[in-house]
Amino acid sequence: MNERLIVWTGRAAWALLPLAAGPALAGAIEAWSAAPRLSVAVALWATWAVGLVACLVPHPAALTTWRVLAPGAVVVVVGAAVGDRPSAMTTAIAAFVALVAGGAALSPATASVFVNGPAYPNERRYPLRPPGVVLVGPAALAWLAVLGGPTAAMLLLATRRWVAGGIAAVAGAAIAAIAGRALHGLSRRWLVFVPAGIVVHDPFTLADPVLFQKAVIDRLGPAPAEGDIERVDLTAGALGLALELRLRQPT
């Protein structure tokens, strides 16, 4: 499927999210007291607005933001369904729209469009897959820290638990900043084709971007299982096919 079609499908789903998920979420918090209910409603609208801006701006920072918020929408909708207040049809519609938005946000096609947003006209960026070990658990924990800490602080403050809420707000903000920066690092990993050659831009494996000039590049293709020359593994344990950049001289 065309990259931009996937991105615009996700954007449309996110834009429709209040209409699709609003009734289900309203039913889920209907029995709550006034202060927590108002706090949650304001937080949901603010989150949706931030996500709408993020999904419309093709930039690595916006990609990170959308990829954090979109799965959160799915979790919120599932949580509303557990409450057993929304109807089955209402919940199904909300879940479908949230899953479309989340799937589009996490799609490699979306990553390709967003990382190329600020790229120069004469370069093409190709996002790199995340390290396999990160997908096992650290990424999910970082995502939970980014959303969970501020949410817990908001609910504690809304129920007038000032001390616990204040501590949660300070600690949650600090942890969320660290976790968010780590997640953003995943959005800043790419291979760049430029007129002079190929650039590896990966803060996970390299201190600085490295340019391999055309004159020293022999080939770029699937990496054989066994190498006949000295190789440096820069995949960071990413799952799937690895590419080999073979050079004519040691680098």
Secondary structure, DSSP 8 states (H G I E B T S, - for coil): --HHHHHHHHHHHHHHHHHHHHHHHHHHTTTS-HHHHHHHHHHHHHHHHHHHHHHHS-SHHHHHHHHHHHHHHHHHHHHHHHTT-S-HHHHHHHHHHHHHHHHHHT-HHHHHHHHTTTS-TT-EEEE---BHHHHHTHHHHHHHHHHHHHHHHHHHHHTT-HHHHHHHHHHHHHHHHHHHHHHHHHTT-EEEEETTEEEEE-TTT-SS-EEEEGGGEEEEEE--SS-SS-----STTBSS--EEEEESS--
